[in-house]
Amino acid sequence: MALALVYDPRYQTWDSWSSLMCEAYAGQQLAINVPESEWRAWASGVNAIDVFMNEAIPSPQYYENWRDWAAALVNAVNQKV
């Protein structure tokens, strides 16, 4: 069973955090340099990655900003550790 890697979004900018995630999941071909205004579409791509498919990953549609969604993503992935 593969473990999902999600970087902590605290103290990071959108560009920094999304770039780290793109690097971690390079094989999944996440879009790079997506503007912060389009974070929900990018986050939907993260949710479609196979390692996240069986997790209780939060939908980005329920969050006002990327940072809150990313924090929920960290909590969803780390709850089994």
N, C-alpha and C positions, 0 to 999 in steps of 0.2 A: 504494500500500500504506500503510495507516494504521499509525502507530507507537503502541504501547501506552504509556500513562503510568502509572507506579506510583511512589508516594511512598515514600521510604525510611522504614521503620518505627522506626528507631533514635531514641531519645529522644522518642518519641511515646506517648501513651496510646492505648488502643483507641478511645475516643470521638473523639479528634483525628484519628487515621489513617483510621478508617472514614469520618468526615465528609469528609475531603479526597478520598477515593476516590469517595464519593457525588457530590460536586461535580464531579469530573473526568468522571464518567460519568452525569451527570444524565439524559441522554436514554435511558439504559438502565433507569431507575427502580429502582435498587438501594434496598433498604429502609434507612430512616434511623433512627438511634437504636436500633439493635439492641443488646441487652445483650451484654456480653463473653462471657457463658456460652453464647450462641448463635452464636458466631463462625463455626463450621463451616457452618451453614446459609447464612449471609450470604456466606461465601467461595465456596460452590458457585454462588451467583448471579454472583459476579465471574467465575468460570471459564466461565460460560455467555455472557458478553459476546462478541460476534462478533470483536472485534479479538484476543481471547485464544484463540479456538477452534482456530486452526491453530498455536498455540505449544505448547511442551512445558510447560504450566502444571501445577504440582504439585497433587495432590489434597489438600484440607484433612484428609481422613480419616487421612492418614499422619503428622500432626503433633500434638504434645501441646498446643501453644499457638499463638495467632494470630500472635505475633511471629516465631516460627520459620517458619511458613508464609509470612508476608509477605516475610521475607528471601529465602526460596526463590523466591517470585514475582518479586521484584526481579532476582535472579540469572538466572532463566529468560528474562525479557524483555530484560535488558541483555547477554546473551551474544552477540547479533548485532551489537551496536554496535561 
